[in-house]
Amino acid sequence: PLLQAPQVAWKGGRHSDRSFSQRTNNQRKKNLRTQSMDTKTLRIDFDEIAWQPALPGSRFKQAVRGHQQFRLLEFAREFLEPDWCTKAHSGIVLEGELEINFHGQLVRYVQGSGLFIPGGTASGHKARALTERALLFLIEDAD
């Protein structure tokens, strides 16, 4: 036989736990229906965002939502990363091919490859485009 939770009345209250839970759930649903949401934040139209220059041979478009940033990052073949990057990155290669140097260990990312790079000095990295253009979509912690 299955055990059932007892129907316990609240001390000093007039409703059992079950009816309180139902009321609480109904109130949450009502609150969700009545809260207005800015639907502009639900969609990122990168076509409306201007490219920003970064290091020579690279540029990006960025949108920040809460504690996350969403970036289109473009590397040209001539891009050279001068220092080891220690930031975390997650994303996908949308176009082209990219090679990332992890302190001498080279990893190649082709179009459609996902990437996950944890932050920190142990995962320090330098990226370079293997094609004329490498375009990435990244989701990162906002600075």
N, C-alpha and C positions, 0 to 999 in steps of 0.2 A: 504494500500500500504506500502511496505517496504521502509525505508529510505536508501539512499546510501550516502556514504562518498563522498564529492566533490573532483573532480580532480583538485588539486591545484598545480600550477607550483612553483618551488622554485624561490625565488628572486635571480636574477643573475644566475640562473641555466638554463639548457636547457631541464631537464627531469621532468615529473610530479612525484608526490609521488609514484604512482603505478609502473612506470618503474624503479625508484630508488630502491623501495622495491624488485622488481624482480631481479635487478642486484645484490643487496646485498645478497639475498637468493642464487643466482647462485654462487656468490663468496664464500659464506660459504660452499656450497656443494663441490666446487672445493678444498677449503682448507682442508676439511675433507678427501677427496680422496687422496690428496698429502701428508698429514702428515703421517710420518712413526710411527707405534706403536710397542712398544716392547711387543710382544705377551706373553713373559714369565711372565709378571706381571698380565695377565688375569686369570691365573690358579695357584692354590696353590697345590703342590704335597706334602702332609704331609708325605708320605713314604720316601721322600728324606731329610726330616728335622730331625735332631737328637733330642731325648728327652733331656730336661734340668731339672736338679733337682730343686725342690722348697723346701718347708718345708718337714720334714720327713713324708713319706706316700703320697707324691704327686709329680707329674712331669708334664711338659708341652712341647708342640711344638708350635712355634710362627712364624708368618709371618706378617710383617708390610707393609702396602700399604697406602701411604699418611699419613693421620691423624688417621687411624684405624689399629688395630691389630686383627688378626684372630688367635685364640688359640684352640688347643686340650688340654684339662686339665683333668688329671687323678687323682682320689682320691682312695687310698686303704682304707680298713676298719679301719686300725690303724691311719689314719690321724686325727690329732686334731689341730684345728685352735686356736692359742694362743691369738690372739687379734681380736677385731671386725673389719671387713673389711668395709670400707666406699666407695669403688670404685663402679662405675656403671658396670653392666654386662647384656648382652642380649645374648641368645643362646638357645640351645636345649640339652637335655640329650640323648646321643647316645646309651649308654649302662648302665645297672644297675639302682640303685635307690639312691637318694640323699635326705637328709633332711637339710633344712636351717633354722637356728634359727634366727629370727628377734626380738632380745631383749625379749625372752621368748615366742614368738609366733612361733610355729613350722609349717613349710610348707614342704610337701613331694612332690618330683618330681620323677616320674617314667620314664622309657624309653619312649622317644617320647614327653615328656613334654617340652614345651617352657618355658623360664624364662626371666623375665625382672625385673631387680633390679636397681632402680634409685640410683645415688650416693648421698652421704651425711651421716651425723651422724644419722639422723632420720631413715634411712633404713640400719643402721649397721647390719651386719650379720656374722654368722659363719656356715660353711658347714661341713657336715660329710656324708660319704658313708654308706648306709644301707646294701649294698651288698659287696662282696669281692672287687669289682671294680666298680667305677662310672666314665664314660667317658663323657665329655661335649665338645661341640663346642661352642665357645664364640666369639662374635664380640664386641670389646671395643675400647674406645679412646686410641690411642697410648700415652705412657707417654712422 
